[in-house]
Amino acid sequence: MSEIKAKEIQCRGLKTSYLVGVPKSEVKGILFFIHGCPDNHLIWKNLMNRFYKEGYLVLAPNLRGIDKSEAPTDKKRSRYSKDSLALDHLELISHYGQDLPVTVVCHDIGSVSGWELARRLGPRLKKLVAINSPDPMTLFYQFRKISQVKKSWYIAFFQTGKIVELFFDKYKVPLAEKTLKLGRYPEITPERVQEAANLFISFLPHYRAAFAELPTRFLKKTSLVDKPMLLWGNKDPFLNIPTQKDLKTVAKFPEIRVLEGGHWLFLEKEDDVFRLIQKN
């Protein structure tokens, strides 16, 4: 990762750590990567290197409160909301160019800010690529199915305050190992398990903010993201494959691609994911 640098910036008053690679020659556009749980921005290092070599400016922030990205001292959920996170992302993008087209690539809980960022980019958005990463409203509609409730029960558990925090304190390592194995994470090492275990609790504010926002989503009309591409692993143990009907309230003319793989599809099928993003 010699050409991909770790940096920090103040985004709306809070420190944000991120990875960036700026091509030395003409820049084709920006690829903006948003990680999920229990990961950090390093999860994108291989794809970032590949797109950097193709002439793209690549950016990948750590989400709010993850690793060196500062958490709000008052612990207000507002800084974890989709709007606040998207504004942070926009500020980071504007630091590197006002006019370049942007492709947003998000995974897992990164969908909360990924879909909102896509809406706020307007004509600058080239494509939203959501990898096993539904808009929260889509996931809400999918909860009408028992199969999705069985897969994503943990989202409700994450709302239980101190109970879940005490649970993580005691069982975070076996939970992290089971999560990685179920999701078909490649090359599970003791170091990766420990990293995931340490990150879990930092994601609780993200899940709680996303859940708390759902009622207000029904009260205001959400603009549709035009022609997003959804890449899904057919063996994802946490998220059902969305249908066109599931997406009708958040997307216009969505493209759904289902590949052989689990939750971390972009690691299992890196070549296929790279090709599909590059094609679009």
Secondary structure, DSSP 4 states (H G I P E B T S, - for coil): -TTSEEEEEEETTEEEEEEEE--SS----EEEEE--TT--GGGGHHHHHHHHHTT-EEEEEPPTTSTTSPPPTT--GGGGSHHHHHHHHHHHHHTT-SSS-EEEEEEGGGHHHHHHHHHHHGGGEEEEEEES---HHHHHHHTTSHHHHHHSHHHHHTTSTHHHHHHHHHHHHHHHHHHHHHTT-SS--HHHHHHHHHHHGGGHHHHHHHHHHHHHHTTSPPPPEES-EEEEETT-SS-PPP-TTTTTTTEES-EEEEES--S-HHHHTHHHHHHHHHH-
